[in-house]
Amino acid sequence: MKITIDIDCTPEEARTFLGLPDVKPFQDAMLEEMQTQAAATMQSMTPEALMNTFFPSGIPGIEEMQRMFWNMATGNTDSSNKKK
C-alpha cells in the first residue's frame, strides 16, 4: 500500500507549522553588515592604497621583492650577496 500526501504551503507556513524560528531578520541584519563592510573595503582598494600597503617604502620595496623572487627562483638563499 502506498499513500501520497501533497501539502501546498509557503515556506513561511511550513516553518510556522513545524515550529522553526524565523531567521529572516537575522539574515537581513547580517546582509546589511556585510554590504557595509564590503563597501568600506572597496574604498580602500584604490591602486595607490594597495601599493602603499604592499610597498610602504615605495620603489626600494619593489626592488627588494624582485630580488627575493629572483633568489627563490635560482635557489640562492644566501643573503650575503644582496645588493646594497
PyMOL Python script that loads the backbone (N, CA, C, O; Angstrom):
from pymol import cmd

cmd.read_pdbstr("""\
ATOM      1  N   MET A   1       0.842  -1.157   0.000  1.00  0.00           N
ATOM      2  CA  MET A   1       0.000   0.000   0.000  1.00  0.00           C
ATOM      3  C   MET A   1       0.904   1.243   0.000  1.00  0.00           C
ATOM      4  O   MET A   1       1.899   1.311   0.722  1.00  0.00           O
ATOM      5  N   LYS A   2       0.535   2.191  -0.809  1.00  0.00           N
ATOM      6  CA  LYS A   2       1.326   3.412  -0.937  1.00  0.00           C
ATOM      7  C   LYS A   2       0.394   4.608  -0.769  1.00  0.00           C
ATOM      8  O   LYS A   2      -0.641   4.699  -1.431  1.00  0.00           O
ATOM      9  N   ILE A   3       0.770   5.520   0.119  1.00  0.00           N
ATOM     10  CA  ILE A   3      -0.032   6.708   0.358  1.00  0.00           C
ATOM     11  C   ILE A   3       0.817   7.924   0.051  1.00  0.00           C
ATOM     12  O   ILE A   3       1.959   8.010   0.503  1.00  0.00           O
ATOM     13  N   THR A   4       0.291   8.841  -0.692  1.00  0.00           N
ATOM     14  CA  THR A   4       0.984  10.079  -1.032  1.00  0.00           C
ATOM     15  C   THR A   4       0.164  11.259  -0.528  1.00  0.00           C
ATOM     16  O   THR A   4      -1.038  11.351  -0.780  1.00  0.00           O
ATOM     17  N   ILE A   5       0.831  12.156   0.187  1.00  0.00           N
ATOM     18  CA  ILE A   5       0.162  13.359   0.681  1.00  0.00           C
ATOM     19  C   ILE A   5       0.893  14.555   0.108  1.00  0.00           C
ATOM     20  O   ILE A   5       2.102  14.691   0.291  1.00  0.00           O
ATOM     21  N   ASP A   6       0.183  15.409  -0.571  1.00  0.00           N
ATOM     22  CA  ASP A   6       0.734  16.652  -1.106  1.00  0.00           C
ATOM     23  C   ASP A   6       0.249  17.802  -0.247  1.00  0.00           C
ATOM     24  O   ASP A   6      -0.953  17.957  -0.030  1.00  0.00           O
ATOM     25  N   ILE A   7       1.171  18.603   0.240  1.00  0.00           N
ATOM     26  CA  ILE A   7       0.829  19.767   1.051  1.00  0.00           C
ATOM     27  C   ILE A   7       1.247  21.007   0.281  1.00  0.00           C
ATOM     28  O   ILE A   7       2.410  21.156  -0.092  1.00  0.00           O
ATOM     29  N   ASP A   8       0.310  21.875   0.051  1.00  0.00           N
ATOM     30  CA  ASP A   8       0.563  23.105  -0.686  1.00  0.00           C
ATOM     31  C   ASP A   8       0.621  24.253   0.318  1.00  0.00           C
ATOM     32  O   ASP A   8      -0.405  24.732   0.800  1.00  0.00           O
ATOM     33  N   CYS A   9       1.845  24.681   0.620  1.00  0.00           N
ATOM     34  CA  CYS A   9       2.009  25.796   1.556  1.00  0.00           C
ATOM     35  C   CYS A   9       3.285  26.551   1.209  1.00  0.00           C
ATOM     36  O   CYS A   9       4.152  26.056   0.489  1.00  0.00           O
ATOM     37  N   THR A  10       3.369  27.742   1.737  1.00  0.00           N
ATOM     38  CA  THR A  10       4.561  28.559   1.516  1.00  0.00           C
ATOM     39  C   THR A  10       5.643  28.130   2.503  1.00  0.00           C
ATOM     40  O   THR A  10       5.339  27.471   3.498  1.00  0.00           O
ATOM     41  N   PRO A  11       6.892  28.491   2.246  1.00  0.00           N
ATOM     42  CA  PRO A  11       7.948  28.176   3.209  1.00  0.00           C
ATOM     43  C   PRO A  11       7.669  28.770   4.598  1.00  0.00           C
ATOM     44  O   PRO A  11       7.979  28.147   5.613  1.00  0.00           O
ATOM     45  N   GLU A  12       7.092  29.958   4.639  1.00  0.00           N
ATOM     46  CA  GLU A  12       6.770  30.580   5.924  1.00  0.00           C
ATOM     47  C   GLU A  12       5.717  29.765   6.671  1.00  0.00           C
ATOM     48  O   GLU A  12       5.830  29.564   7.880  1.00  0.00           O
ATOM     49  N   GLU A  13       4.702  29.300   5.962  1.00  0.00           N
ATOM     50  CA  GLU A  13       3.669  28.471   6.592  1.00  0.00           C
ATOM     51  C   GLU A  13       4.255  27.155   7.095  1.00  0.00           C
ATOM     52  O   GLU A  13       3.904  26.703   8.184  1.00  0.00           O
ATOM     53  N   ALA A  14       5.130  26.543   6.331  1.00  0.00           N
ATOM     54  CA  ALA A  14       5.757  25.282   6.748  1.00  0.00           C
ATOM     55  C   ALA A  14       6.636  25.508   7.972  1.00  0.00           C
ATOM     56  O   ALA A  14       6.626  24.699   8.900  1.00  0.00           O
ATOM     57  N   ARG A  15       7.394  26.595   7.982  1.00  0.00           N
ATOM     58  CA  ARG A  15       8.268  26.907   9.115  1.00  0.00           C
ATOM     59  C   ARG A  15       7.432  27.111  10.382  1.00  0.00           C
ATOM     60  O   ARG A  15       7.795  26.618  11.450  1.00  0.00           O
ATOM     61  N   THR A  16       6.321  27.834  10.266  1.00  0.00           N
ATOM     62  CA  THR A  16       5.444  28.072  11.410  1.00  0.00           C
ATOM     63  C   THR A  16       4.830  26.764  11.886  1.00  0.00           C
ATOM     64  O   THR A  16       4.772  26.509  13.089  1.00  0.00           O
ATOM     65  N   PHE A  17       4.375  25.941  10.961  1.00  0.00           N
ATOM     66  CA  PHE A  17       3.744  24.667  11.326  1.00  0.00           C
ATOM     67  C   PHE A  17       4.724  23.743  12.057  1.00  0.00           C
ATOM     68  O   PHE A  17       4.345  23.061  13.009  1.00  0.00           O
ATOM     69  N   LEU A  18       5.979  23.723  11.609  1.00  0.00           N
ATOM     70  CA  LEU A  18       6.983  22.853  12.226  1.00  0.00           C
ATOM     71  C   LEU A  18       7.614  23.482  13.475  1.00  0.00           C
ATOM     72  O   LEU A  18       8.396  22.827  14.165  1.00  0.00           O
ATOM     73  N   GLY A  19       7.285  24.735  13.768  1.00  0.00           N
ATOM     74  CA  GLY A  19       7.814  25.388  14.964  1.00  0.00           C
ATOM     75  C   GLY A  19       9.238  25.880  14.809  1.00  0.00           C
ATOM     76  O   GLY A  19       9.934  26.081  15.804  1.00  0.00           O
ATOM     77  N   LEU A  20       9.680  26.076  13.584  1.00  0.00           N
ATOM     78  CA  LEU A  20      11.045  26.558  13.348  1.00  0.00           C
ATOM     79  C   LEU A  20      11.092  28.077  13.482  1.00  0.00           C
ATOM     80  O   LEU A  20      10.103  28.751  13.197  1.00  0.00           O
ATOM     81  N   PRO A  21      12.225  28.622  13.910  1.00  0.00           N
ATOM     82  CA  PRO A  21      12.312  30.079  14.089  1.00  0.00           C
ATOM     83  C   PRO A  21      12.398  30.804  12.751  1.00  0.00           C
ATOM     84  O   PRO A  21      12.859  30.255  11.750  1.00  0.00           O
ATOM     85  N   ASP A  22      11.946  32.036  12.765  1.00  0.00           N
ATOM     86  CA  ASP A  22      12.046  32.884  11.581  1.00  0.00           C
ATOM     87  C   ASP A  22      13.383  33.611  11.650  1.00  0.00           C
ATOM     88  O   ASP A  22      13.564  34.490  12.493  1.00  0.00           O
ATOM     89  N   VAL A  23      14.316  33.259  10.782  1.00  0.00           N
ATOM     90  CA  VAL A  23      15.652  33.843  10.808  1.00  0.00           C
ATOM     91  C   VAL A  23      15.812  34.984   9.800  1.00  0.00           C
ATOM     92  O   VAL A  23      16.917  35.495   9.620  1.00  0.00           O
ATOM     93  N   LYS A  24      14.740  35.381   9.154  1.00  0.00           N
ATOM     94  CA  LYS A  24      14.817  36.449   8.148  1.00  0.00           C
ATOM     95  C   LYS A  24      15.366  37.752   8.723  1.00  0.00           C
ATOM     96  O   LYS A  24      16.221  38.361   8.079  1.00  0.00           O
ATOM     97  N   PRO A  25      14.925  38.222   9.908  1.00  0.00           N
ATOM     98  CA  PRO A  25      15.505  39.460  10.448  1.00  0.00           C
ATOM     99  C   PRO A  25      17.016  39.338  10.687  1.00  0.00           C
ATOM    100  O   PRO A  25      17.765  40.280  10.432  1.00  0.00           O
ATOM    101  N   PHE A  26      17.451  38.190  11.171  1.00  0.00           N
ATOM    102  CA  PHE A  26      18.885  37.971  11.389  1.00  0.00           C
ATOM    103  C   PHE A  26      19.637  37.989  10.061  1.00  0.00           C
ATOM    104  O   PHE A  26      20.695  38.608   9.952  1.00  0.00           O
ATOM    105  N   GLN A  27      19.091  37.312   9.054  1.00  0.00           N
ATOM    106  CA  GLN A  27      19.724  37.290   7.731  1.00  0.00           C
ATOM    107  C   GLN A  27      19.801  38.697   7.149  1.00  0.00           C
ATOM    108  O   GLN A  27      20.822  39.074   6.574  1.00  0.00           O
ATOM    109  N   ASP A  28      18.745  39.465   7.291  1.00  0.00           N
ATOM    110  CA  ASP A  28      18.741  40.835   6.767  1.00  0.00           C
ATOM    111  C   ASP A  28      19.804  41.690   7.459  1.00  0.00           C
ATOM    112  O   ASP A  28      20.510  42.460   6.808  1.00  0.00           O
ATOM    113  N   ALA A  29      19.912  41.547   8.795  1.00  0.00           N
ATOM    114  CA  ALA A  29      20.907  42.322   9.548  1.00  0.00           C
ATOM    115  C   ALA A  29      22.318  41.916   9.128  1.00  0.00           C
ATOM    116  O   ALA A  29      23.178  42.778   8.946  1.00  0.00           O
ATOM    117  N   MET A  30      22.567  40.628   8.972  1.00  0.00           N
ATOM    118  CA  MET A  30      23.892  40.158   8.563  1.00  0.00           C
ATOM    119  C   MET A  30      24.229  40.621   7.150  1.00  0.00           C
ATOM    120  O   MET A  30      25.361  41.026   6.886  1.00  0.00           O
ATOM    121  N   LEU A  31      23.260  40.565   6.243  1.00  0.00           N
ATOM    122  CA  LEU A  31      23.491  41.011   4.875  1.00  0.00           C
ATOM    123  C   LEU A  31      23.824  42.491   4.829  1.00  0.00           C
ATOM    124  O   LEU A  31      24.714  42.912   4.090  1.00  0.00           O
ATOM    125  N   GLU A  32      23.107  43.281   5.621  1.00  0.00           N
ATOM    126  CA  GLU A  32      23.383  44.724   5.658  1.00  0.00           C
ATOM    127  C   GLU A  32      24.785  44.999   6.191  1.00  0.00           C
ATOM    128  O   GLU A  32      25.497  45.850   5.660  1.00  0.00           O
ATOM    129  N   GLU A  33      25.185  44.275   7.246  1.00  0.00           N
ATOM    130  CA  GLU A  33      26.525  44.451   7.817  1.00  0.00           C
ATOM    131  C   GLU A  33      27.599  44.052   6.799  1.00  0.00           C
ATOM    132  O   GLU A  33      28.613  44.737   6.668  1.00  0.00           O
ATOM    133  N   MET A  34      27.381  42.962   6.090  1.00  0.00           N
ATOM    134  CA  MET A  34      28.355  42.521   5.081  1.00  0.00           C
ATOM    135  C   MET A  34      28.463  43.528   3.948  1.00  0.00           C
ATOM    136  O   MET A  34      29.557  43.784   3.446  1.00  0.00           O
ATOM    137  N   GLN A  35      27.329  44.105   3.539  1.00  0.00           N
ATOM    138  CA  GLN A  35      27.359  45.108   2.480  1.00  0.00           C
ATOM    139  C   GLN A  35      28.114  46.353   2.939  1.00  0.00           C
ATOM    140  O   GLN A  35      28.861  46.950   2.164  1.00  0.00           O
ATOM    141  N   THR A  36      27.920  46.744   4.193  1.00  0.00           N
ATOM    142  CA  THR A  36      28.622  47.909   4.734  1.00  0.00           C
ATOM    143  C   THR A  36      30.128  47.665   4.753  1.00  0.00           C
ATOM    144  O   THR A  36      30.908  48.531   4.357  1.00  0.00           O
ATOM    145  N   GLN A  37      30.535  46.478   5.215  1.00  0.00           N
ATOM    146  CA  GLN A  37      31.960  46.155   5.273  1.00  0.00           C
ATOM    147  C   GLN A  37      32.561  46.042   3.871  1.00  0.00           C
ATOM    148  O   GLN A  37      33.688  46.478   3.638  1.00  0.00           O
ATOM    149  N   ALA A  38      31.806  45.455   2.939  1.00  0.00           N
ATOM    150  CA  ALA A  38      32.311  45.328   1.568  1.00  0.00           C
ATOM    151  C   ALA A  38      32.506  46.708   0.938  1.00  0.00           C
ATOM    152  O   ALA A  38      33.499  46.943   0.249  1.00  0.00           O
ATOM    153  N   ALA A  39      31.560  47.618   1.174  1.00  0.00           N
ATOM    154  CA  ALA A  39      31.682  48.967   0.624  1.00  0.00           C
ATOM    155  C   ALA A  39      32.899  49.683   1.216  1.00  0.00           C
ATOM    156  O   ALA A  39      33.625  50.371   0.499  1.00  0.00           O
ATOM    157  N   ALA A  40      33.120  49.520   2.521  1.00  0.00           N
ATOM    158  CA  ALA A  40      34.278  50.158   3.161  1.00  0.00           C
ATOM    159  C   ALA A  40      35.576  49.575   2.621  1.00  0.00           C
ATOM    160  O   ALA A  40      36.545  50.305   2.414  1.00  0.00           O
ATOM    161  N   THR A  41      35.603  48.286   2.396  1.00  0.00           N
ATOM    162  CA  THR A  41      36.799  47.636   1.859  1.00  0.00           C
ATOM    163  C   THR A  41      37.066  48.088   0.427  1.00  0.00           C
ATOM    164  O   THR A  41      38.217  48.321   0.057  1.00  0.00           O
ATOM    165  N   MET A  42      36.037  48.212  -0.366  1.00  0.00           N
ATOM    166  CA  MET A  42      36.209  48.632  -1.763  1.00  0.00           C
ATOM    167  C   MET A  42      36.781  50.040  -1.854  1.00  0.00           C
ATOM    168  O   MET A  42      37.509  50.347  -2.798  1.00  0.00           O
ATOM    169  N   GLN A  43      36.465  50.897  -0.894  1.00  0.00           N
ATOM    170  CA  GLN A  43      37.004  52.252  -0.913  1.00  0.00           C
ATOM    171  C   GLN A  43      38.503  52.254  -0.642  1.00  0.00           C
ATOM    172  O   GLN A  43      39.216  53.151  -1.093  1.00  0.00           O
ATOM    173  N   SER A  44      38.984  51.252   0.095  1.00  0.00           N
ATOM    174  CA  SER A  44      40.414  51.197   0.388  1.00  0.00           C
ATOM    175  C   SER A  44      41.182  50.386  -0.653  1.00  0.00           C
ATOM    176  O   SER A  44      42.368  50.116  -0.465  1.00  0.00           O
ATOM    177  N   MET A  45      40.535  49.995  -1.736  1.00  0.00           N
ATOM    178  CA  MET A  45      41.176  49.162  -2.749  1.00  0.00           C
ATOM    179  C   MET A  45      41.634  49.973  -3.962  1.00  0.00           C
ATOM    180  O   MET A  45      41.746  49.427  -5.060  1.00  0.00           O
ATOM    181  N   THR A  46      41.893  51.239  -3.782  1.00  0.00           N
ATOM    182  CA  THR A  46      42.418  52.029  -4.886  1.00  0.00           C
ATOM    183  C   THR A  46      43.841  51.552  -5.183  1.00  0.00           C
ATOM    184  O   THR A  46      44.516  51.052  -4.283  1.00  0.00           O
ATOM    185  N   PRO A  47      44.298  51.692  -6.398  1.00  0.00           N
ATOM    186  CA  PRO A  47      45.651  51.245  -6.722  1.00  0.00           C
ATOM    187  C   PRO A  47      46.722  51.869  -5.831  1.00  0.00           C
ATOM    188  O   PRO A  47      47.677  51.198  -5.439  1.00  0.00           O
ATOM    189  N   GLU A  48      46.564  53.137  -5.517  1.00  0.00           N
ATOM    190  CA  GLU A  48      47.558  53.811  -4.668  1.00  0.00           C
ATOM    191  C   GLU A  48      47.568  53.214  -3.260  1.00  0.00           C
ATOM    192  O   GLU A  48      48.633  53.004  -2.679  1.00  0.00           O
ATOM    193  N   ALA A  49      46.383  52.942  -2.716  1.00  0.00           N
ATOM    194  CA  ALA A  49      46.303  52.356  -1.375  1.00  0.00           C
ATOM    195  C   ALA A  49      46.898  50.955  -1.356  1.00  0.00           C
ATOM    196  O   ALA A  49      47.573  50.575  -0.399  1.00  0.00           O
ATOM    197  N   LEU A  50      46.649  50.187  -2.413  1.00  0.00           N
ATOM    198  CA  LEU A  50      47.215  48.840  -2.477  1.00  0.00           C
ATOM    199  C   LEU A  50      48.744  48.888  -2.550  1.00  0.00           C
ATOM    200  O   LEU A  50      49.424  48.120  -1.868  1.00  0.00           O
ATOM    201  N   MET A  51      49.271  49.773  -3.361  1.00  0.00           N
ATOM    202  CA  MET A  51      50.726  49.897  -3.472  1.00  0.00           C
ATOM    203  C   MET A  51      51.336  50.305  -2.135  1.00  0.00           C
ATOM    204  O   MET A  51      52.382  49.786  -1.747  1.00  0.00           O
ATOM    205  N   ASN A  52      50.690  51.229  -1.432  1.00  0.00           N
ATOM    206  CA  ASN A  52      51.204  51.655  -0.126  1.00  0.00           C
ATOM    207  C   ASN A  52      51.124  50.534   0.897  1.00  0.00           C
ATOM    208  O   ASN A  52      51.956  50.459   1.800  1.00  0.00           O
ATOM    209  N   THR A  53      50.130  49.663   0.764  1.00  0.00           N
ATOM    210  CA  THR A  53      50.003  48.537   1.690  1.00  0.00           C
ATOM    211  C   THR A  53      51.129  47.539   1.479  1.00  0.00           C
ATOM    212  O   THR A  53      51.755  47.090   2.440  1.00  0.00           O
ATOM    213  N   PHE A  54      51.390  47.190   0.216  1.00  0.00           N
ATOM    214  CA  PHE A  54      52.383  46.162  -0.080  1.00  0.00           C
ATOM    215  C   PHE A  54      53.809  46.706  -0.103  1.00  0.00           C
ATOM    216  O   PHE A  54      54.752  45.980   0.208  1.00  0.00           O
ATOM    217  N   PHE A  55      53.972  47.962  -0.465  1.00  0.00           N
ATOM    218  CA  PHE A  55      55.298  48.556  -0.581  1.00  0.00           C
ATOM    219  C   PHE A  55      55.325  49.893   0.147  1.00  0.00           C
ATOM    220  O   PHE A  55      55.340  50.939  -0.501  1.00  0.00           O
ATOM    221  N   PRO A  56      55.333  49.886   1.486  1.00  0.00           N
ATOM    222  CA  PRO A  56      55.292  51.156   2.210  1.00  0.00           C
ATOM    223  C   PRO A  56      56.508  52.035   1.961  1.00  0.00           C
ATOM    224  O   PRO A  56      56.435  53.252   2.132  1.00  0.00           O
ATOM    225  N   SER A  57      57.631  51.435   1.558  1.00  0.00           N
ATOM    226  CA  SER A  57      58.825  52.244   1.316  1.00  0.00           C
ATOM    227  C   SER A  57      58.955  52.661  -0.146  1.00  0.00           C
ATOM    228  O   SER A  57      59.949  53.278  -0.529  1.00  0.00           O
ATOM    229  N   GLY A  58      57.965  52.330  -0.957  1.00  0.00           N
ATOM    230  CA  GLY A  58      57.975  52.746  -2.362  1.00  0.00           C
ATOM    231  C   GLY A  58      58.802  51.834  -3.242  1.00  0.00           C
ATOM    232  O   GLY A  58      58.786  50.617  -3.060  1.00  0.00           O
ATOM    233  N   ILE A  59      59.533  52.409  -4.203  1.00  0.00           N
ATOM    234  CA  ILE A  59      60.302  51.666  -5.191  1.00  0.00           C
ATOM    235  C   ILE A  59      61.349  50.741  -4.579  1.00  0.00           C
ATOM    236  O   ILE A  59      61.501  49.623  -5.070  1.00  0.00           O
ATOM    237  N   PRO A  60      62.071  51.134  -3.549  1.00  0.00           N
ATOM    238  CA  PRO A  60      63.033  50.189  -2.963  1.00  0.00           C
ATOM    239  C   PRO A  60      62.367  48.908  -2.479  1.00  0.00           C
ATOM    240  O   PRO A  60      62.980  47.841  -2.524  1.00  0.00           O
ATOM    241  N   GLY A  61      61.137  48.995  -2.023  1.00  0.00           N
ATOM    242  CA  GLY A  61      60.402  47.801  -1.606  1.00  0.00           C
ATOM    243  C   GLY A  61      60.128  46.877  -2.773  1.00  0.00           C
ATOM    244  O   GLY A  61      60.211  45.657  -2.629  1.00  0.00           O
ATOM    245  N   ILE A  62      59.804  47.436  -3.923  1.00  0.00           N
ATOM    246  CA  ILE A  62      59.559  46.631  -5.121  1.00  0.00           C
ATOM    247  C   ILE A  62      60.851  45.953  -5.562  1.00  0.00           C
ATOM    248  O   ILE A  62      60.846  44.775  -5.920  1.00  0.00           O
ATOM    249  N   GLU A  63      61.954  46.694  -5.537  1.00  0.00           N
ATOM    250  CA  GLU A  63      63.250  46.116  -5.927  1.00  0.00           C
ATOM    251  C   GLU A  63      63.642  44.991  -4.979  1.00  0.00           C
ATOM    252  O   GLU A  63      64.162  43.967  -5.421  1.00  0.00           O
ATOM    253  N   GLU A  64      63.402  45.164  -3.698  1.00  0.00           N
ATOM    254  CA  GLU A  64      63.715  44.126  -2.708  1.00  0.00           C
ATOM    255  C   GLU A  64      62.864  42.877  -2.968  1.00  0.00           C
ATOM    256  O   GLU A  64      63.353  41.754  -2.844  1.00  0.00           O
ATOM    257  N   MET A  65      61.603  43.075  -3.325  1.00  0.00           N
ATOM    258  CA  MET A  65      60.734  41.939  -3.608  1.00  0.00           C
ATOM    259  C   MET A  65      61.217  41.208  -4.870  1.00  0.00           C
ATOM    260  O   MET A  65      61.237  39.977  -4.894  1.00  0.00           O
ATOM    261  N   GLN A  66      61.601  41.940  -5.903  1.00  0.00           N
ATOM    262  CA  GLN A  66      62.129  41.308  -7.113  1.00  0.00           C
ATOM    263  C   GLN A  66      63.383  40.504  -6.793  1.00  0.00           C
ATOM    264  O   GLN A  66      63.550  39.389  -7.286  1.00  0.00           O
ATOM    265  N   ARG A  67      64.253  41.059  -5.981  1.00  0.00           N
ATOM    266  CA  ARG A  67      65.469  40.370  -5.582  1.00  0.00           C
ATOM    267  C   ARG A  67      65.135  39.086  -4.816  1.00  0.00           C
ATOM    268  O   ARG A  67      65.770  38.053  -5.028  1.00  0.00           O
ATOM    269  N   MET A  68      64.146  39.149  -3.933  1.00  0.00           N
ATOM    270  CA  MET A  68      63.738  37.983  -3.167  1.00  0.00           C
ATOM    271  C   MET A  68      63.188  36.888  -4.094  1.00  0.00           C
ATOM    272  O   MET A  68      63.536  35.716  -3.949  1.00  0.00           O
ATOM    273  N   PHE A  69      62.319  37.282  -5.058  1.00  0.00           N
ATOM    274  CA  PHE A  69      61.780  36.304  -6.007  1.00  0.00           C
ATOM    275  C   PHE A  69      62.902  35.694  -6.858  1.00  0.00           C
ATOM    276  O   PHE A  69      62.896  34.491  -7.116  1.00  0.00           O
ATOM    277  N   TRP A  70      63.856  36.514  -7.290  1.00  0.00           N
ATOM    278  CA  TRP A  70      64.958  36.007  -8.098  1.00  0.00           C
ATOM    279  C   TRP A  70      65.786  34.997  -7.305  1.00  0.00           C
ATOM    280  O   TRP A  70      66.162  33.946  -7.824  1.00  0.00           O
ATOM    281  N   ASN A  71      66.063  35.323  -6.052  1.00  0.00           N
ATOM    282  CA  ASN A  71      66.810  34.396  -5.208  1.00  0.00           C
ATOM    283  C   ASN A  71      66.055  33.090  -5.000  1.00  0.00           C
ATOM    284  O   ASN A  71      66.663  32.019  -4.992  1.00  0.00           O
ATOM    285  N   MET A  72      64.759  33.163  -4.834  1.00  0.00           N
ATOM    286  CA  MET A  72      63.972  31.930  -4.667  1.00  0.00           C
ATOM    287  C   MET A  72      63.963  31.117  -5.955  1.00  0.00           C
ATOM    288  O   MET A  72      64.048  29.890  -5.912  1.00  0.00           O
ATOM    289  N   ALA A  73      63.859  31.790  -7.104  1.00  0.00           N
ATOM    290  CA  ALA A  73      63.802  31.090  -8.387  1.00  0.00           C
ATOM    291  C   ALA A  73      65.137  30.423  -8.720  1.00  0.00           C
ATOM    292  O   ALA A  73      65.157  29.356  -9.333  1.00  0.00           O
ATOM    293  N   THR A  74      66.234  31.035  -8.327  1.00  0.00           N
ATOM    294  CA  THR A  74      67.546  30.461  -8.638  1.00  0.00           C
ATOM    295  C   THR A  74      68.060  29.555  -7.535  1.00  0.00           C
ATOM    296  O   THR A  74      69.127  28.956  -7.668  1.00  0.00           O
ATOM    297  N   GLY A  75      67.305  29.449  -6.441  1.00  0.00           N
ATOM    298  CA  GLY A  75      67.723  28.580  -5.345  1.00  0.00           C
ATOM    299  C   GLY A  75      68.776  29.204  -4.475  1.00  0.00           C
ATOM    300  O   GLY A  75      69.380  28.516  -3.652  1.00  0.00           O
ATOM    301  N   ASN A  76      69.012  30.471  -4.627  1.00  0.00           N
ATOM    302  CA  ASN A  76      70.014  31.177  -3.835  1.00  0.00           C
ATOM    303  C   ASN A  76      69.363  31.689  -2.560  1.00  0.00           C
ATOM    304  O   ASN A  76      68.576  32.635  -2.592  1.00  0.00           O
ATOM    305  N   THR A  77      69.692  31.067  -1.452  1.00  0.00           N
ATOM    306  CA  THR A  77      69.124  31.517  -0.181  1.00  0.00           C
ATOM    307  C   THR A  77      70.136  32.268   0.649  1.00  0.00           C
ATOM    308  O   THR A  77      69.851  32.662   1.780  1.00  0.00           O
ATOM    309  N   ASP A  78      71.325  32.471   0.090  1.00  0.00           N
ATOM    310  CA  ASP A  78      72.370  33.209   0.797  1.00  0.00           C
ATOM    311  C   ASP A  78      72.047  34.695   0.758  1.00  0.00           C
ATOM    312  O   ASP A  78      71.958  35.283  -0.319  1.00  0.00           O
ATOM    313  N   SER A  79      71.874  35.293   1.904  1.00  0.00           N
ATOM    314  CA  SER A  79      71.534  36.710   1.941  1.00  0.00           C
ATOM    315  C   SER A  79      72.756  37.613   1.858  1.00  0.00           C
ATOM    316  O   SER A  79      72.624  38.836   1.843  1.00  0.00           O
ATOM    317  N   SER A  80      73.954  37.016   1.804  1.00  0.00           N
ATOM    318  CA  SER A  80      75.168  37.838   1.801  1.00  0.00           C
ATOM    319  C   SER A  80      75.409  38.506   0.450  1.00  0.00           C
ATOM    320  O   SER A  80      76.150  39.486   0.383  1.00  0.00           O
ATOM    321  N   ASN A  81      74.789  37.990  -0.655  1.00  0.00           N
ATOM    322  CA  ASN A  81      75.036  38.611  -1.960  1.00  0.00           C
ATOM    323  C   ASN A  81      73.939  39.618  -2.326  1.00  0.00           C
ATOM    324  O   ASN A  81      73.744  39.923  -3.503  1.00  0.00           O
ATOM    325  N   LYS A  82      73.224  40.133  -1.320  1.00  0.00           N
ATOM    326  CA  LYS A  82      72.229  41.153  -1.580  1.00  0.00           C
ATOM    327  C   LYS A  82      72.923  42.437  -2.015  1.00  0.00           C
ATOM    328  O   LYS A  82      73.964  42.815  -1.478  1.00  0.00           O
ATOM    329  N   LYS A  83      72.319  43.100  -3.003  1.00  0.00           N
ATOM    330  CA  LYS A  83      72.849  44.372  -3.438  1.00  0.00           C
ATOM    331  C   LYS A  83      72.489  45.415  -2.415  1.00  0.00           C
ATOM    332  O   LYS A  83      71.397  45.400  -1.847  1.00  0.00           O
ATOM    333  N   LYS A  84      73.390  46.299  -2.190  1.00  0.00           N
ATOM    334  CA  LYS A  84      73.142  47.371  -1.217  1.00  0.00           C
ATOM    335  C   LYS A  84      72.814  48.627  -1.940  1.00  0.00           C
ATOM    336  O   LYS A  84      72.570  49.656  -1.311  1.00  0.00           O
TER     337      LYS A  84
END
""", "prot")
cmd.dss("prot")
cmd.show_as("cartoon", "prot")
cmd.util.cbc("prot")
cmd.orient("prot")
